[in-house]
Amino acid sequence: MKNSAKLWDGRFTEATDALVEAFTESVSFDRRLYRHDIAGSIAHATMLASVGVLTTGERDAIVRGLEAIRTDIDAGRFEWSTSLEDVHMNIESVLTQRIGEAGKKLHTGRSRNDQVATDVRLLVRAEIDEVVAAVRALQRSIVDLADREHDTIMPGFTHLQTAQPVTFGHHLLAWYEMLERDAERFVDARKRVNRMPLGSAALAGTSFPIDRDMTARLLGFDTVSANSIDSVSDRDFLIEFAAAASLAMVHLSRMSEELVLWSSAQFEFVDIGDAFCTGSSIMPQKKNPDIAELVRGKSARVIGNLSALLVLMKGQPLAYNRDNQEDKEPLFDIVDTLKSSLLVYARMLPATRVRRDRMREAARRGYATATDLADYLVRRAVPFRDAHAVVGRAVRHAIESERDLSELSLDELRTFSAAIDEDVFEVLTLEGSVASRAHRGGTAPERVREAVRAAREHLDQVAPPGPDQPTGGAH
């Protein structure tokens, strides 16, 4: 039977109330940290032996014992006990049972305060790597689709009203750029995550001759934390990750909103693959874009978790407080929600059919070339504000006669401005409009192709092509 004695039994005369045990335990969720906890303990034991606090025999027994426990947990053979509160004490208790006195020495020179701070940093670091890989996979799906649709014309919108014609490939690359900034934020946040708090002990450091730099090297940290009080008490690195995740989910939510609109009968711009939609229990004709809707909804969970973490931290005095036990569940939910949303999007986009005819017809109906006509007049020495007024009158006439600007005759157009000549029809076509936006960052098909090539070169540099599902730690 597992030993359920408390670490602090020497100070207390009464057993912990059963309700208190149930209320305070965290092992039901923080067991997810076990791989990181074991890795940290192995590095700590290795360091303790190097400075003479442990013998090599004790170190070897600890390492073998921890590796065996990791194998048992991986295989589902490990018995977790809520009476031992958390992942740390469950592992240490079983280790001591298996290897004896050496197991009791593992905790020398550290506290659960710096131990859990280290575990969480190791987890966040690993999850950032997986999240960035998932972002890159989605970016590749977007770039592939943008390449295929580099010259597909659609209406560009402002205020959800037809504004100017754009290419669908250009619109998709806007999604790519949003995700690129997300990846940059995660990569930048990783720098602040990758600082090791182990060795800070409870809050004041330790009197044992530890070698923190050695432990940091063993665990792959860039450096050690500079202040022991700050090291165990702040979770700003976790909140920063949550903020970056929230922004990424906001971007996915915006993409979802567009897909929901575009797949509706009122737009019919895209047809999302059947494998990523559901039907209705009562209306047989329905094909619902549930994945896009769920991602849009799940963004609220991630944003809510960010708010919870901010509020959790805001009232805490230095140093560690038990409040921080409450950081794990929001963190884990953020990780799971973000990664699953990114991965399902990377698979859904290639299964989405683009209705080029519907996009083009929508662009043609919305007087999207009005700005091109104004620009044409400006190039003919008409002041822009005057040109704006001229085109406004021409559009009103076209609306009243239920025609597009390109369907008006030259004589009709010249009634609005004598500066209009026969070459005006070159700028009133949809193709002419998008082709004229050929500056860097513009919507012209040639520029979209260039942007696609640049994006692929960038992705090959930062993340060589591979499986669309990143691998990582067990959860």
Residue pairs with C-beta under 8 A, 6 or more apart in sequence:
2 79
2 81
2 84
2 93
2 94
2 97
3 93
3 96
3 97
4 81
4 83
4 84
6 12
6 16
7 89
21 82
21 83
21 85
22 82
24 85
24 322
24 325
25 82
25 83
25 85
25 86
26 85
26 86
26 87
26 325
26 328
27 80
27 81
27 82
27 84
27 85
27 86
27 87
27 90
28 80
28 82
29 328
29 329
29 332
30 86
30 87
30 116
30 325
30 328
31 73
31 80
31 87
31 90
32 87
32 123
32 328
32 332
32 475
33 87
33 116
33 119
33 120
33 123
33 328
34 70
34 73
34 87
34 91
35 70
35 473
35 474
36 118
36 119
36 120
36 122
36 123
36 126
36 473
37 87
37 88
37 91
37 115
37 119
38 66
38 67
38 69
38 70
38 91
39 122
39 219
40 115
40 118
40 119
40 122
40 198
40 219
41 62
41 66
41 91
41 92
41 106
42 62
42 63
42 66
42 67
42 218
43 198
43 215
43 218
43 219
44 106
44 109
44 110
44 198
44 215
45 54
45 58
45 59
45 62
45 63
45 66
45 106
46 59
46 63
46 214
46 215
46 218
47 210
47 211
47 214
47 215
47 218
48 54
48 59
48 105
48 108
48 109
48 208
48 210
49 55
49 56
49 58
49 59
50 211
50 214
51 208
51 209
51 210
51 211
52 209
53 105
53 108
53 109
53 208
53 209
53 210
54 62
54 102
54 105
54 108
57 102
58 102
58 105
61 99
61 102
61 103
62 95
62 99
62 102
62 103
62 105
62 106
64 99
65 95
65 98
65 99
65 102
65 103
66 91
66 95
68 98
69 78
69 91
69 94
69 95
69 98
72 78
74 474
78 90
78 94
80 90
81 90
81 93
84 90
84 93
86 112
86 116
87 119
88 112
88 115
88 116
88 119
89 112
92 103
92 106
92 107
95 103
95 106
96 103
96 104
97 103
108 208
109 199
109 201
109 206
109 208
109 210
110 198
110 199
110 201
110 206
111 200
111 201
111 202
111 203
111 232
113 200
113 201
113 202
113 203
113 232
113 319
113 320
114 197
114 198
114 199
114 200
114 201
114 202
114 228
114 231
114 232
115 198
116 324
117 197
117 198
117 200
117 231
117 232
118 196
118 197
118 198
118 219
120 235
120 238
120 327
120 328
120 331
121 193
121 194
121 195
121 196
121 197
121 221
121 237
122 219
123 331
123 473
124 193
124 237
124 238
124 241
124 331
125 190
125 193
125 194
125 220
126 472
126 473
127 241
127 335
127 339
127 472
128 186
128 187
128 189
128 190
128 193
128 241
129 190
129 470
129 472
130 339
130 470
130 471
130 472
131 186
131 245
131 248
131 335
131 338
131 339
131 342
132 183
132 186
132 187
132 463
133 463
133 470
134 338
134 339
134 342
134 343
134 346
134 469
134 470
135 179
135 182
135 183
135 186
135 248
135 342
136 183
136 459
136 462
136 463
137 342
137 343
137 346
137 468
137 469
137 470
138 179
138 342
138 345
138 346
138 349
139 176
139 179
139 180
139 183
139 455
139 459
140 346
140 459
140 465
140 468
141 345
141 346
141 347
141 349
141 350
141 468
142 172
142 173
142 175
142 176
142 179
142 349
143 173
143 176
143 452
143 455
143 456
143 459
144 350
145 169
145 172
145 349
145 350
145 352
145 354
146 168
146 169
146 170
146 172
146 173
146 176
146 448
146 451
146 452
146 455
147 169
147 449
147 452
148 169
148 354
149 167
149 168
149 169
149 172
149 354
149 356
150 167
150 169
150 445
150 448
150 449
150 452
151 167
151 169
151 434
151 445
151 448
152 167
152 168
152 169
152 354
152 356
152 359
152 360
153 165
153 166
153 167
153 168
153 356
153 359
153 360
153 363
153 430
153 431
153 434
154 165
154 166
154 167
154 168
154 171
154 269
154 359
154 360
154 362
154 363
155 162
155 163
155 164
155 165
155 166
155 359
155 362
155 363
155 366
155 368
156 162
156 163
156 164
156 165
156 166
156 171
156 368
156 443
157 163
161 366
162 362
162 363
162 365
162 366
162 367
162 368
163 368
163 371
164 368
164 369
164 371
164 372
164 433
165 363
165 368
165 369
165 430
165 433
165 434
165 443
166 434
166 443
167 434
167 443
167 444
167 445
167 448
168 354
168 356
168 359
169 445
169 448
169 452
170 442
170 443
170 447
170 448
170 451
173 448
173 451
173 452
173 455
175 251
175 255
176 455
178 251
178 254
179 248
179 251
180 458
182 244
182 247
182 248
182 251
183 462
185 244
185 247
185 248
186 241
186 244
186 248
189 237
189 240
189 241
189 244
191 222
192 236
192 237
192 240
193 237
193 240
193 241
194 220
194 221
194 222
194 223
195 221
195 222
195 223
195 224
195 225
195 237
196 212
196 215
196 216
196 219
196 221
196 223
196 224
196 225
197 224
197 225
197 231
197 232
198 212
198 215
198 216
198 219
199 205
199 206
199 210
199 212
199 215
199 224
199 228
200 225
200 228
200 229
200 231
200 232
201 228
201 232
202 232
202 319
202 320
203 228
203 229
203 232
203 233
203 318
203 319
203 320
204 228
204 229
205 228
212 224
213 224
216 222
216 223
216 224
225 231
229 318
229 319
230 318
232 319
232 320
233 316
233 318
233 319
233 320
233 321
233 324
234 313
235 309
235 312
235 313
235 324
235 327
236 313
238 309
238 327
238 331
239 306
239 309
239 310
239 313
241 331
241 334
242 302
242 305
242 306
242 309
242 330
242 331
242 334
243 306
245 302
245 306
245 334
245 335
245 338
246 299
246 302
246 303
246 306
248 338
248 342
249 295
249 298
249 299
249 302
249 303
249 337
249 338
249 341
250 299
250 303
252 295
252 296
252 299
252 341
252 342
252 345
253 295
253 296
253 299
255 292
255 295
255 345
256 292
256 293
256 295
256 296
257 292
257 296
259 270
259 272
259 289
259 292
259 352
260 289
260 292
260 293
260 296
261 267
262 268
262 269
262 270
263 269
263 270
263 271
263 272
263 287
263 289
263 292
267 358
267 362
268 355
268 358
269 354
269 355
269 358
269 359
269 362
270 352
270 353
270 354
270 355
271 352
271 353
271 355
272 287
272 289
272 291
272 292
272 348
272 351
272 352
273 348
273 351
273 352
273 353
274 287
275 351
276 289
276 290
276 291
276 344
276 347
276 348
276 351
276 352
277 287
277 288
277 289
277 290
277 291
278 288
278 290
279 286
279 287
279 288
280 286
280 288
291 344
291 345
291 348
292 348
295 341
295 344
295 345
298 337
298 341
301 333
301 337
302 333
302 334
302 337
302 338
305 330
305 331
305 333
305 334
306 330
306 334
308 326
308 330
309 327
309 330
309 331
312 323
312 324
312 326
312 327
312 330
316 323
316 324
332 475
336 475
339 470
343 468
343 469
346 468
347 468
360 430
363 430
364 404
364 430
365 404
367 395
367 398
367 399
367 404
367 405
368 430
368 433
369 405
369 406
369 427
369 428
369 429
369 430
369 432
369 433
370 391
370 394
370 395
370 405
371 391
372 427
372 428
372 432
372 433
372 436
373 387
373 391
373 394
373 405
373 424
373 427
373 428
374 384
374 387
374 388
374 390
374 391
375 387
375 427
375 436
376 420
376 424
376 427
377 386
377 387
377 390
377 391
377 417
377 419
377 420
378 384
378 387
380 419
380 420
381 419
382 390
382 417
382 419
387 417
390 416
390 417
391 416
393 416
394 405
394 408
394 413
394 416
395 405
397 408
397 412
397 416
398 404
398 405
398 407
398 408
401 408
405 428
406 425
406 428
406 429
410 420
410 421
410 422
410 424
410 425
413 420
413 424
414 420
426 432
427 433
427 436
434 443
434 444
434 445
435 444
435 445
435 446
436 444
437 443
437 444
437 447
438 444
438 446
438 447
439 447
440 447
441 447
459 465
